[in-house]
Amino acid sequence: MTDAAQAPLLEGWSHVSSGKVREVYEELDDNRVLLVVASDRVSAFDHILSPGIPGKGARLTALSRWWFDRIAVTNHLREPSGWDASLPADTAARSMRVVRLDMFPVECVVRGYLTGSGLLEYREHGTVCGIELPAGLEDGDRLPSPIFTPAYKAPQGEHDENISFEKMIELVGLDDAVALRDLSLRVFREASAIAEERGVILADTKFEFGRNASTGQITIGDEVLTSDSSRYWDAKLYADTSLPLKQRLSSFDKQIVRDWLSANWDKQGEPPVLPAEVIERTQARYAELFERLGVGA
């Protein structure tokens, strides 16, 4: 990860933290305002990989903005006209000026289809995060209705942990747990309908919420409904049952990177440098979702 000494200096902002793919700055004139800058870095299996995906940061920032304009929930954007005038153009394209939130220590995951880590638990126990599901479901099957499956946000460098709704209540309290669940399910349904109109399936996603200290209002933060926080499938491919399952469930994200690493690295030591062909194919998948949804059109 980038440390504070390596993060670019930005006029009017003080660097406060680094994540795997983002830098966070605090406004010098008002510490209630943050600048979240998405990089082109790509991570997999808890490692930052090299090189990055050109244009990834700007594309995912634009995708978050696009969704913030379309979902009916209060978000953390705080951007008066001309706010980015003092930023370099490339940085501005990857940045969101946001209000500081007191973040809840949970990721609000919603699943509309059975796949990924949820499938593994289902095969062993018939449940996902303790929620019982009908018998006989297979990888990629649509669930009878979307389910809310929260995860505990582990400290930096540790793995997030799927938790039950009861455990979430212990962490945030009953009223907030219910509010977060209901908000997450509603936004997921709204976004799913928008995506389906464009021939794209939203299989699952995660939201992060915080409380605005000034208003007391629960507010959605972080990125939203991007390729890095969501699993999208091509609806036409998904419906074609003559195709191999892997092709039907091919997602618009960095799965290409994960697949290449799994085939070429034993997950010991530092990961290998990604080949140009993997970078280009991954870049194309990010771009295709952008175009399919009509972002920027």
Buried (B, 14 or more C-beta within 10 A) or exposed (E): BBEEEEBEEBEEBEBBBBBBBBBBBBBEEEEEBBBBBBBBBBBBEEBBBEEBBEBBBBBBBBBBBBBBEEBEBBBBBBEEEEBBEEBEEEBBBBBBBBBBBEBBEBBBBBBBBBBBBBBEBBEEEBBBBBBEBEEEBEBBBEBEEBBBBBBBBEEEEEEBEBBBBEBBBEBBEEEBBBBBBEBBBBBBBBBBEBBEEEEBBBBBBBBBBBBBEEEEEBBBBBBBBBBBBBBBBBBEBBEEEEEEEEEBBBBBBBBBBEEBBEEEBEEEEEBEEBEEEBBEEBBEBBBBBBEBBEBEE
